[in-house]
């Protein structure tokens, strides 16, 4: 049952992408990150207060690293959503399992073996195929930043796993991420133009914050209670949901090479999670 929470998270993360694309007409990607995290912070505080839980944690350093890496990943990810097709941006961000596998191998000093190297190489071949149409539209920088967001998301995933193994409840993990990301994005937001809130934009921001926070809770619950391989595999459901939303709402289409690249990234991500050491 735990792994099914990832399907819920995948759907909600795709909804978050829709709200980011809608909100891009009125706000910068940094502003969207701030509102997404601040609304999440308020929600998590109310949830913690309702449960009577404690925010005291012995893992403040782990939360800090998770917050910093997650904030960088989120700001880059939101930027990519605003300039790339939704399915492409989400797929590039979901290269994180590949980077997570490499990070696990390096952190625990495991030896790379041929099947794992082949799986990772397959994923990077998928990235090239997916980015090929992007290069033709002179959008190399957003595509590369999408991969960077996937790298930092992989670091954040590693931190989430370690926090879960140390006994941190999912609501505390999400609370501290929302707090740290709100501070980081809030400071970054002050360096540029701040756009006013309107009755038209408020529902979009609320939808963004609520969907993202619920998705994060579902994701953290999935990794805490489900089997890592199954959960990691189902995480790619966000790519499927994002593709459907992109086609239905904006008529986004990709050439055959783009779809093939997405498929290779998903397959390699699932295989690499299976072959990675079970730390």
N, C-alpha and C positions, 0 to 999 in steps of 0.2 A: 504493500500500500504506500510505503514511503516514497518509492520512485515515482508514483503517479502525481505526486506534488509537483514534479518537474514539468509535466504536461500543463498543469495550471500556470506554473511560472512562465513557460514558453508562450502561452497565449497572452498572458498579461504583459510580458516584455514586448511582444509584438504590438499590443495596444499602446504601450508607452511610446514606441516608435511612431505610431500614427499621430499621437498628441504632439510629439516633438516636431514632426513635419508641419502640422497645423499651426503650432506656436511660432514657427520660424518666420512667419509673416510679420509678427509683432515684436519678437524678442531675439536677442543674440543667443548663441548656443551656451555661453557662460551664464546668462540670465536664466535660461531654461534649466540648467543644472542646479542653480541656486534654488529656484522655486520648487523643483522636483525634490531636492534634499530637505529644504526647510519645511515643506508640507509633510514630508515623511517624518521629520524630527518631531513635529507637533503630534502626529498620529501615534508615533511610538511612545512619546511621553504619556499620552492619554491611556494607551494600552498598559504600560508599566504601572501607572498610577491605579488603574482599575484592578489590576492583578495583585497590587500590593507588593510587587517585586522590588528588588534592590538593584540599583545601578552601580554599586560598588563592584569593582573587578580587579582581580590580581593580574590581569593580562593587558594592562594599559598599553604596553609597548606593541603587542600584537595588534591591538585595535588601531593604533596610530599608523602602523605600516599598512594595514588593510585600508584605512581611510585615505592615506596619501595615494597609494597605487590605484585604488578604486576611483578616486576623484580625477586623476589624470586620464584613466581609461574612459570615464564617463564624459568628460569634456571633449575629448577627441571623438568619441562615438557620436555624441550629439551633433558635432560639427559635420561629420560624414553623413548623417541622416539628412541634414538640411541641403546637401549638395549632390548626393548620390541617390540612385534608386534605393528604396527601402530595403529590398531583399539583398542588394549588394552590400550596403552598409552593415546590416545585421550579420551577414555571412562573414565579412571581414572581421567583425568583432568576435565572432564565434570561432575564430582560429585559436582562441584561448586554450582549448584542451590540448592542442598541439604544443603550444608554448609551455603549458603546465607539465606535460610529459617530459619535455626537455629539461625544465627546471627541476623536476623531481629527480631525474637521472643525475643532474649536476650536483644538486644539494646533498643527495645521499651517496654520491660518488659511485653510482652503478655503472656497469659497463654496457655500452650500446651494442646490441646484437643486430644481425642482418635483417630479420623480420621487422624490428622496430624502426630501424633506419629507413627501410623501404616504405613503411607506413607514413613516416614523417615526410619523406621525399615526395610521396604521392600527394600529401596535403599541400606542399609548396608548389607542386605542379598545378594543382587545382587553383591556387592563388594566382599563378601566372595566367591561366586561362580566364579566370574571372576578371582580372585586371586588364586583360587585353582590350576589350571594348571600351574600358575606362580610359586607357591610354589614347585611344583613337579620338576621344572627346576632349583631349587635353586636360584630363582631370587626374593626372598622375599624383599630385600632392595629396588630394583627399584619399586616394586609394592607399598610398603609403601610410598616411596617418591612421587609416582604418586598421592596417596591420599592427601599427604601434599600439593602438587601443586594445587590440587582441592580446598583445604581449603583456601590457600592464593588467589587463583583465586576468590573464593567467597567473600573474603574481598575486593578485587579489584573491583568486580561487585557492591558491596554495595557503594563503593566510587564513581564509575562511575554514579550510579543512583543519588547520592546526588549532584554530580557536575552538572548533567543534570537538576535536579530540581532547582538548583540555577541559571540557565540560561547560563551556560558555553556552547559555541558551540562545536560540536564534533571535529572540527579540532584543537581547542585549547587543548582539553582533550588529543587527540592523540599526539600533539606536545610536551606537557610537559611530558607525559609518555615516549616518545622516548628520550627526553633529559635526564631525570632522570635515565632511564634504561641504556642509553649509558654510563653515568658516572659510575654507579654502576658496570656494567659488564666490562667496560674498566679497572677500578681499579682491579677487580677480575682477569681479563685476565693477568695483569702484574705479578701475583703471580706464573704463570706456563709458560710452553713453548708456544711461539707464532709461528705459522706455516706461511710460506710465501704464498702470493697470487700468483696464476698462471692463465694462460689463460684458463686452464681447469676448475678451481674452481670458477672463476669470474662470469660466467653465473649462477651458482648455487646460489651464494651469492646474486646476483641481483634479481633472481627469489624469493629467500627467503624474502628479504627486501620488494620488491614490493608487493608480494602476502599478506604478513603479514600486511603491512600498509593499503592497500586497504580493507583487511578484518576488521581491527580495525575501519576504518572509517564507513564501512557498519554496523558493530555491534553497534557502538555508535549512528549512525543515527536510527537504529532499536529501540534501547531502548529509544531514545529521542522522536520518533514520533509514535511508535506502541504501542499496548496494551501489558502490561508486560507479561500476561499469554501466549498470542499467540507467542510473541517474545521468551520467555523462552522455550516454547515447540519446536519451530523451531530451536533453537540453537543446538538441538541434531542431526540436519541434518549433522553436521560435523562428527559425529560418523559413519553415513551411508556412507558418501563420503570417509572417511578414510578406512572403511572396504573394499570398492570397490577398492580403490587404492592399499591397502595392498595385496589383492588377485590377482589383475591384474599384479602388478609390481614385487612383491616378492613371490608370491604363499603362502602368510601367511594364515594359517587356525587355527581355534580354535575348541576345543572339544565342544560338545553340551552344557555342563555346562557353558562354557565360553560365548557362545551366549545367553544362558538363563540369565546369570548374567548381560550382557549388556542390555537385554530387561527390566529386573527388574529395573536397574538404570535409564533408560530412562523413564519408566512408573512412578516410584516414584518421579523423578524430576519434571515431568509435574504435577502430582497430588499435590505435596507439594507446587509448585508455585501457584496453584489454591486455596489451603487451607490457605496459609500464609496471614497475615493481609495486607491490601492494603495501606501501608504507602508510 
